[in-house]
């Protein structure tokens, strides 16, 4: 069992007749020492040159008790550690732990999706607003702290603009999850379970009762609604482009706008081969997929290959245009909340519910990941995706 005590080393006597007091850490028959700034003279020692109890109680009892509490907090882990390891735990000063400083370092090195880091920066900015400070120790993030933060996020975004309303439960939950991700990364960095060096012992998110998002509005469209969008007479160029790209997404198994903009460059392509931007950085296969370009999509591919990149400087600009135009098209056709993502939702729903393809085949067509052991043995067969695609498009050919 480890023991902590204050002592002097007799042979370390200084010329002026004093000794620097040291903390002795003993474990498994071995002792190591840590220096202090406390000085003892001969009057502070007994006849056997040991520190007197009154001296220890006056100058060292608080520090000794603190160190003993650290050892007690290690529990049975302390039994497996040697004296040197215990010293490392007890004397570690380490870098200052600051949540916002840690996040800045994390954001600078982040190599994932741009939208992800933008969202997390926004979430951390909300946390700064809540505490009114630019520094925050992870040890101050407790369950009550998080509960109060969650309530803070529910109030109107700007008190001088009530019309904007408050954040949805989905938005509040996403912010909380972003903060949890960063907090857990800090625990991974500062905690070492192997040596028992646990600088962030708390897990405040475990007890937090998170808000429950409302069920989102169903974005699935019927075959008749898809046909109506396809056949709608439009005069405004931006609306025509948005309608065309919506249909192109549907024809190409619900491809996202960002992947269209990055991939649609060759008007003569027979297949669209790409890595899905949203998940390419988190999957071993880099989210690669090969989509057949069917006859319905051929003219649109020829029309927009290269044009998208020249017309829109960024995906955000394109998405803003799509959002405005599709909302207008939805109003014309009495379709509530029509978005570009409705094409992807509708393709999946029709593939499963109307064409009766299996969920696994529909997931493959949508380029969703699967992590079962079996999947590691099965080679990709793009013809399965072609069958799903053709089955859905047959519904529009009637």
Secondary structure, DSSP 8 states (H G I E B T S, - for coil): --EEEEE--GGG--TTS-EEEEEEEEETTEEEEEEEEEEE-GGGB-TTS-B-HHHHHHHTHHHHHHHHHHHHHHGGGGGG--HHHHHHHHH-------HHHHHHHHHHH--S-HHHHHHHHHHHHHHHHHHTSS---GGG--HHHHHHHHHHHHSBS-TT-GGG-B--HHHHHHHHHHHHHHHHHHHHHHEETTTTEES----GGGT---------------HHHHHHHHH-----HHHHHHHHHHHHHHHTTS--HHHHHHH---TT-SEEEEE-TTTGGGSTTTTEEEEE--HHHHHHHHHHTTHHHHH-SSHHHHHHHHHHHHHHHHHHTT-TT--THHHHHHHHHIIIIIS---HHHHHHHTT-----HHHHHS---HHHHHHHHHHHHHHHH-
